[in-house]
Structures are given as structure tokens and as C-alpha cells.
Amino acid sequence: MNTTASESSKPRRSRRKHTAEFKAQAVAACRHAGVSIAAIAMANGVNANLLRRWVIDADHLPDARPASNVTTAASAPSFLSVPLSAAVATPDIRIELRRGTTSISVTWPTSAAADCAAWMRELLR
């Protein structure tokens, strides 16, 4: 019995091709502090391992890291003083949730961080 005729009637999944602009935007989103690559991958509909490879590849590009930002141990200062303003406002907690094309931003006062944590636990159940 030959089953090749029935197997060929199923359409094969083709490999998706992503534009350089899409890759650059996804990699740039991964550069923000406190952002997980897995979350960015899920939001953009790509595999986390693929996005991690894009980030690694972007790090190895000569244009990704300008030579002026490279410091050696001999040229790096041992202490760098940074002036601080007298009144430092406590920033609000900002949470951004993305799923597909839907994006929700929530701003929560830092003084109510415990309430924010309880809300997040309830939301993620």
C-alpha cells in the first residue's frame, strides 16, 4: 500500500523568515533592564531560543558595540562620582503586559508595593 499520495496532500509548514527590522526591534526590546528574553519572545510570537541567538549574533556584530565605549582595565576609573539631586522622587511601579497586539500598561504607586504584588499574584493565577 502506498501512502505517499495521502501524505503529499497535507500542506507542509514553511520556515518563517523575519525581516532585519523585526529582529532589530526584538533585540532592542531585550536590552532593557529587567526584561526577560522569554517574555519578549512570547510577545512577538517567536521561540525564545531563536531570539536569544539573535541577541548573541547582534552582540558579535562590529556595529553593535562602538569602539569608543570599550574600556580596558587600565583606562577604567576606579571610582566615578555621580552628583545626586537633593530631592529624589520615588518612581512609580510600571507594569506593561503584552499579548499579541494587545498591550496594557499599569502604573502603581511605590508606597503600595505590597498591594501591587497581591494584585499581580491574583492576576497570574
C-alpha beads as a LAMMPS data file, in Angstrom:
LAMMPS data file: protein, C-alpha beads

125 atoms
124 bonds

1 atom types
1 bond types

-500.0 500.0 xlo xhi
-500.0 500.0 ylo yhi
-500.0 500.0 zlo zhi

Masses

1 110.0

Atoms # bond

1 1 1 0.000 0.000 0.000
2 1 1 1.439 3.359 -1.000
3 1 1 0.728 6.250 1.377
4 1 1 2.780 8.915 -0.345
5 1 1 -0.233 10.290 -2.214
6 1 1 -2.175 10.939 1.001
7 1 1 0.859 12.443 2.746
8 1 1 1.570 14.845 -0.082
9 1 1 -1.956 16.314 0.120
10 1 1 -1.108 17.876 3.517
11 1 1 0.464 21.329 3.188
12 1 1 3.948 21.463 4.687
13 1 1 4.824 24.172 7.144
14 1 1 7.333 26.512 5.637
15 1 1 10.103 28.168 7.602
16 1 1 9.211 31.705 8.602
17 1 1 11.513 34.495 7.554
18 1 1 11.837 37.561 9.766
19 1 1 12.947 40.921 8.475
20 1 1 16.095 42.559 9.779
21 1 1 13.933 45.392 11.158
22 1 1 11.785 42.913 13.151
23 1 1 14.909 41.222 14.528
24 1 1 16.454 44.580 15.471
25 1 1 13.282 45.669 17.302
26 1 1 13.082 42.385 19.218
27 1 1 16.773 42.554 20.170
28 1 1 16.390 46.203 21.239
29 1 1 13.452 45.231 23.464
30 1 1 15.682 42.614 25.144
31 1 1 18.268 45.277 26.008
32 1 1 16.030 46.957 28.623
33 1 1 16.891 46.206 32.226
34 1 1 14.692 43.655 33.942
35 1 1 13.181 42.269 30.762
36 1 1 13.296 38.546 30.084
37 1 1 14.066 37.264 26.625
38 1 1 11.316 34.664 27.023
39 1 1 8.699 37.377 27.645
40 1 1 9.803 39.359 24.592
41 1 1 9.796 36.184 22.504
42 1 1 6.265 35.295 23.585
43 1 1 5.031 38.822 22.899
44 1 1 6.468 38.695 19.382
45 1 1 5.440 35.108 18.613
46 1 1 8.941 33.665 18.211
47 1 1 10.825 30.945 20.039
48 1 1 12.911 32.167 22.975
49 1 1 15.952 30.201 21.783
50 1 1 15.739 31.893 18.380
51 1 1 15.532 35.343 19.973
52 1 1 18.481 34.509 22.251
53 1 1 20.508 33.593 19.133
54 1 1 19.559 36.941 17.553
55 1 1 20.770 38.769 20.686
56 1 1 24.067 36.857 20.690
57 1 1 24.537 37.482 16.965
58 1 1 23.824 41.189 17.459
59 1 1 26.471 41.344 20.203
60 1 1 29.064 39.960 17.798
61 1 1 28.352 42.471 15.031
62 1 1 31.068 45.121 14.683
63 1 1 28.437 47.914 14.533
64 1 1 26.639 46.697 17.665
65 1 1 29.295 47.941 20.092
66 1 1 31.203 51.066 19.096
67 1 1 34.899 51.044 19.886
68 1 1 34.580 54.303 21.857
69 1 1 32.568 52.502 24.549
70 1 1 35.196 49.801 25.047
71 1 1 37.315 50.355 28.152
72 1 1 40.228 48.371 29.374
73 1 1 41.075 47.689 32.991
74 1 1 43.988 50.131 32.779
75 1 1 41.861 53.003 31.416
76 1 1 38.752 52.418 33.568
77 1 1 38.468 54.721 36.573
78 1 1 38.375 53.013 39.966
79 1 1 35.732 55.432 41.276
80 1 1 33.267 57.616 39.437
81 1 1 31.371 60.253 41.401
82 1 1 27.837 60.980 40.278
83 1 1 26.088 64.111 41.520
84 1 1 22.666 63.405 43.028
85 1 1 19.864 65.893 43.364
86 1 1 18.648 66.659 46.880
87 1 1 15.050 65.630 46.273
88 1 1 14.809 62.263 44.566
89 1 1 11.216 61.326 43.797
90 1 1 10.359 57.675 44.210
91 1 1 9.309 56.332 40.846
92 1 1 6.031 54.538 40.404
93 1 1 5.856 50.834 39.654
94 1 1 5.131 50.482 35.951
95 1 1 3.928 47.153 34.587
96 1 1 3.427 46.564 30.888
97 1 1 1.644 43.422 29.727
98 1 1 1.663 42.385 26.080
99 1 1 -0.107 39.522 24.391
100 1 1 -0.129 39.582 20.621
101 1 1 -1.211 43.034 19.505
102 1 1 -2.821 43.928 22.853
103 1 1 -0.801 45.991 25.305
104 1 1 -1.818 47.069 28.823
105 1 1 0.170 49.499 30.997
106 1 1 -0.447 49.793 34.736
107 1 1 1.173 52.427 36.948
108 1 1 1.157 51.726 40.671
109 1 1 2.489 53.954 43.487
110 1 1 5.661 52.628 45.097
111 1 1 4.179 53.232 48.541
112 1 1 1.634 50.464 47.820
113 1 1 4.104 47.858 46.542
114 1 1 2.584 45.105 48.696
115 1 1 -0.841 45.743 47.158
116 1 1 0.743 45.642 43.702
117 1 1 2.338 42.280 44.483
118 1 1 -1.010 40.888 45.702
119 1 1 -2.707 42.127 42.533
120 1 1 -0.031 40.521 40.352
121 1 1 -0.351 37.183 42.205
122 1 1 -4.114 37.249 41.666
123 1 1 -3.722 38.213 38.019
124 1 1 -1.237 35.435 37.273
125 1 1 -3.336 32.648 38.788

Bonds

1 1 1 2
2 1 2 3
3 1 3 4
4 1 4 5
5 1 5 6
6 1 6 7
7 1 7 8
8 1 8 9
9 1 9 10
10 1 10 11
11 1 11 12
12 1 12 13
13 1 13 14
14 1 14 15
15 1 15 16
16 1 16 17
17 1 17 18
18 1 18 19
19 1 19 20
20 1 20 21
21 1 21 22
22 1 22 23
23 1 23 24
24 1 24 25
25 1 25 26
26 1 26 27
27 1 27 28
28 1 28 29
29 1 29 30
30 1 30 31
31 1 31 32
32 1 32 33
33 1 33 34
34 1 34 35
35 1 35 36
36 1 36 37
37 1 37 38
38 1 38 39
39 1 39 40
40 1 40 41
41 1 41 42
42 1 42 43
43 1 43 44
44 1 44 45
45 1 45 46
46 1 46 47
47 1 47 48
48 1 48 49
49 1 49 50
50 1 50 51
51 1 51 52
52 1 52 53
53 1 53 54
54 1 54 55
55 1 55 56
56 1 56 57
57 1 57 58
58 1 58 59
59 1 59 60
60 1 60 61
61 1 61 62
62 1 62 63
63 1 63 64
64 1 64 65
65 1 65 66
66 1 66 67
67 1 67 68
68 1 68 69
69 1 69 70
70 1 70 71
71 1 71 72
72 1 72 73
73 1 73 74
74 1 74 75
75 1 75 76
76 1 76 77
77 1 77 78
78 1 78 79
79 1 79 80
80 1 80 81
81 1 81 82
82 1 82 83
83 1 83 84
84 1 84 85
85 1 85 86
86 1 86 87
87 1 87 88
88 1 88 89
89 1 89 90
90 1 90 91
91 1 91 92
92 1 92 93
93 1 93 94
94 1 94 95
95 1 95 96
96 1 96 97
97 1 97 98
98 1 98 99
99 1 99 100
100 1 100 101
101 1 101 102
102 1 102 103
103 1 103 104
104 1 104 105
105 1 105 106
106 1 106 107
107 1 107 108
108 1 108 109
109 1 109 110
110 1 110 111
111 1 111 112
112 1 112 113
113 1 113 114
114 1 114 115
115 1 115 116
116 1 116 117
117 1 117 118
118 1 118 119
119 1 119 120
120 1 120 121
121 1 121 122
122 1 122 123
123 1 123 124
124 1 124 125
